[in-house]
Amino acid sequence: MIDKGKNIENMTVELWIQKSTESYQLGKHEDEMICYDEALKIAKNNVEIKEILFDKILGLEALGRYEEAIENCNKILELTEEDEDTSFLWSSRESFLIAIGKYHEAVELKQNEAYKFFQKGLYDESVSWYNLVEHLLQYLKDEYNTDLFQKYVGFYMMRSCAKLYLGDTNGADEDVEKCKKITG
């Protein structure tokens, strides 16, 4: 257990992070979490906070504490500028949601991101995210015998529209056909 005795007032963010690394290397993940929490208490800016939370997410994952990991992903996303790359966080949240059996939320998370790109006119990115939605739905169907395609058939229509904007009429037609097949 971490000794927070006499010298706690002299601890810096860097020292707490160093202690968290030492705890991690020793396999003492609960101590690692304590160190991150202490570092967060004295972090001075969003950059430090995001770095600490990011490291903490990895530790929480090692402990199987996925709901807390999701909360930390959300905290980082709240602190993140719109132009920063957050793909790892979105991917992590999706994985954590699947790990705790929240398949619908994982699919909706990806679908919402795809739609945000669509709304911005970023159709290549939108199609890429919709492809990830399709991949996730297929994975869930194969892995968990869960057919979510029926509920999320609309993503094919949105991806079809994005493909049309990109001039991919064949791809758009394929998505419409997939939609028809699912809805009968």
C-alpha positions as CSV (number, residue, x, y, z in Angstrom):
1,M,0.0,0.0,0.0
2,I,1.2,3.5,-0.8
3,D,2.6,5.4,2.2
4,K,1.2,8.9,2.0
5,G,2.9,9.8,5.3
6,K,5.0,12.9,6.1
7,N,6.2,14.0,2.6
8,I,2.9,14.0,0.8
9,E,2.8,17.8,0.7
10,N,6.2,17.8,-1.2
11,M,4.9,15.4,-3.9
12,T,4.6,16.7,-7.4
13,V,2.6,15.4,-10.3
14,E,5.8,14.0,-11.7
15,L,6.6,12.1,-8.5
16,W,3.1,10.7,-8.3
17,I,3.4,9.5,-11.9
18,Q,6.7,8.0,-11.1
19,K,5.2,6.1,-8.1
20,S,2.3,5.0,-10.3
21,T,4.8,3.6,-12.8
22,E,6.7,1.8,-10.0
23,S,3.4,0.4,-8.7
24,Y,2.4,-0.8,-12.2
25,Q,5.8,-2.5,-12.7
26,L,5.3,-4.4,-9.4
27,G,1.8,-5.4,-10.4
28,K,0.3,-3.2,-7.6
29,H,-2.5,-1.8,-9.7
30,E,-4.6,-0.5,-6.8
31,D,-1.6,1.5,-5.6
32,E,-1.2,2.7,-9.1
33,M,-4.8,4.0,-9.0
34,I,-4.1,5.8,-5.7
35,C,-1.1,7.5,-7.3
36,Y,-3.1,8.7,-10.3
37,D,-5.8,10.1,-8.0
38,E,-3.2,12.0,-5.9
39,A,-1.6,13.3,-9.1
40,L,-5.1,14.5,-10.3
41,K,-5.6,16.4,-7.1
42,I,-2.6,18.6,-7.8
43,A,-2.6,18.7,-11.6
44,K,-2.4,22.3,-12.8
45,N,-3.7,22.2,-16.4
46,N,-5.8,20.2,-18.8
47,V,-2.7,18.7,-20.5
48,E,-1.5,17.2,-17.2
49,I,-5.0,16.0,-16.3
50,K,-5.6,14.3,-19.7
51,E,-2.2,12.6,-19.5
52,I,-2.9,11.3,-16.0
53,L,-6.5,10.2,-16.9
54,F,-5.1,8.4,-20.1
55,D,-2.6,6.4,-18.0
56,K,-5.3,5.7,-15.4
57,I,-7.5,4.3,-18.1
58,L,-4.9,1.7,-19.0
59,G,-4.6,0.7,-15.3
60,L,-8.4,0.5,-14.9
61,E,-8.5,-1.8,-17.9
62,A,-5.8,-4.0,-16.3
63,L,-8.1,-4.2,-13.3
64,G,-11.2,-5.0,-15.3
65,R,-12.8,-1.8,-14.0
66,Y,-14.4,-0.9,-17.4
67,E,-17.1,1.4,-16.2
68,E,-14.6,3.6,-14.4
69,A,-12.4,3.5,-17.5
70,I,-15.4,4.7,-19.6
71,E,-15.9,7.6,-17.1
72,N,-12.2,8.6,-17.5
73,C,-12.5,8.4,-21.3
74,N,-15.5,10.8,-21.0
75,K,-13.6,13.2,-18.8
76,I,-10.7,13.3,-21.3
77,L,-13.2,13.9,-24.1
78,E,-14.7,16.8,-22.2
79,L,-11.2,18.4,-21.9
80,T,-10.2,17.8,-25.5
81,E,-10.2,20.4,-28.2
82,E,-12.3,19.5,-31.3
83,D,-9.2,19.2,-33.6
84,E,-7.4,16.7,-31.4
85,D,-7.2,13.1,-32.3
86,T,-9.5,11.1,-30.0
87,S,-9.8,7.9,-32.0
88,F,-8.1,5.8,-29.3
89,L,-10.6,7.1,-26.7
90,W,-13.6,6.3,-28.9
91,S,-12.1,2.8,-29.6
92,S,-11.4,2.2,-26.0
93,R,-14.9,3.2,-24.9
94,E,-16.4,0.9,-27.5
95,S,-14.2,-2.0,-26.2
96,F,-15.1,-1.3,-22.6
97,L,-18.8,-1.1,-23.4
98,I,-18.6,-4.5,-25.2
99,A,-16.7,-6.0,-22.2
100,I,-19.5,-5.1,-19.9
101,G,-22.2,-6.3,-22.4
102,K,-23.5,-2.8,-23.5
103,Y,-23.5,-3.7,-27.2
104,H,-26.2,-1.2,-28.2
105,E,-24.3,1.6,-26.6
106,A,-21.1,0.6,-28.4
107,V,-22.9,0.6,-31.7
108,E,-24.6,3.9,-31.0
109,L,-21.3,5.5,-30.0
110,K,-19.8,4.7,-33.4
111,Q,-22.9,5.6,-35.3
112,N,-23.1,9.0,-33.6
113,E,-19.5,9.7,-34.6
114,A,-20.2,8.7,-38.2
115,Y,-23.2,11.0,-38.3
116,K,-21.2,14.0,-36.8
117,F,-18.7,13.6,-39.7
118,F,-21.6,13.4,-42.2
119,Q,-23.1,16.6,-40.8
120,K,-19.8,18.4,-41.2
121,G,-19.6,17.3,-44.9
122,L,-16.7,15.0,-44.1
123,Y,-18.1,12.2,-46.1
124,D,-14.9,10.1,-46.4
125,E,-14.6,10.1,-42.6
126,S,-18.3,9.4,-42.3
127,V,-18.1,6.4,-44.6
128,S,-15.1,5.1,-42.6
129,W,-17.0,5.4,-39.3
130,Y,-20.0,3.7,-40.8
131,N,-17.7,0.9,-42.0
132,L,-16.6,0.5,-38.4
133,V,-20.3,0.3,-37.4
134,E,-20.9,-2.4,-39.9
135,H,-17.7,-4.2,-38.7
136,L,-18.8,-4.0,-35.1
137,L,-22.3,-5.2,-35.9
138,Q,-20.9,-8.2,-37.8
139,Y,-18.4,-8.9,-34.9
140,L,-21.2,-8.9,-32.4
141,K,-23.4,-11.1,-34.5
142,D,-20.6,-13.6,-35.0
143,E,-19.2,-13.4,-31.5
144,Y,-22.3,-13.1,-29.4
145,N,-25.0,-14.4,-31.7
146,T,-26.6,-11.0,-31.4
147,D,-28.2,-9.7,-34.6
148,L,-28.3,-5.9,-34.1
149,F,-28.5,-5.2,-37.9
150,Q,-32.3,-5.1,-37.7
151,K,-32.2,-2.3,-35.1
152,Y,-29.5,-0.3,-36.8
153,V,-30.5,-0.7,-40.4
154,G,-30.6,3.0,-40.8
155,F,-26.8,3.2,-40.8
156,Y,-26.8,1.7,-44.3
157,M,-29.0,4.5,-45.5
158,M,-26.7,7.1,-44.0
159,R,-23.6,5.5,-45.4
160,S,-25.4,5.3,-48.8
161,C,-26.0,9.0,-48.7
162,A,-22.4,9.7,-47.8
163,K,-21.3,7.5,-50.6
164,L,-23.5,9.4,-53.0
165,Y,-21.9,12.7,-52.0
166,L,-18.6,11.1,-52.8
167,G,-19.8,10.0,-56.2
168,D,-19.8,6.3,-55.3
169,T,-23.2,5.3,-56.8
170,N,-22.3,1.6,-56.9
171,G,-21.4,1.6,-53.2
172,A,-24.6,3.6,-52.4
173,D,-26.7,1.1,-54.3
174,E,-25.1,-1.8,-52.5
175,D,-26.0,-0.2,-49.1
176,V,-29.6,0.3,-50.2
177,E,-29.8,-3.4,-51.3
178,K,-28.4,-4.4,-47.9
179,C,-31.1,-2.3,-46.2
180,K,-33.8,-3.9,-48.3
181,K,-32.5,-7.4,-47.5
182,I,-32.6,-6.8,-43.8
183,T,-36.0,-5.1,-43.7
184,G,-37.4,-7.8,-46.1
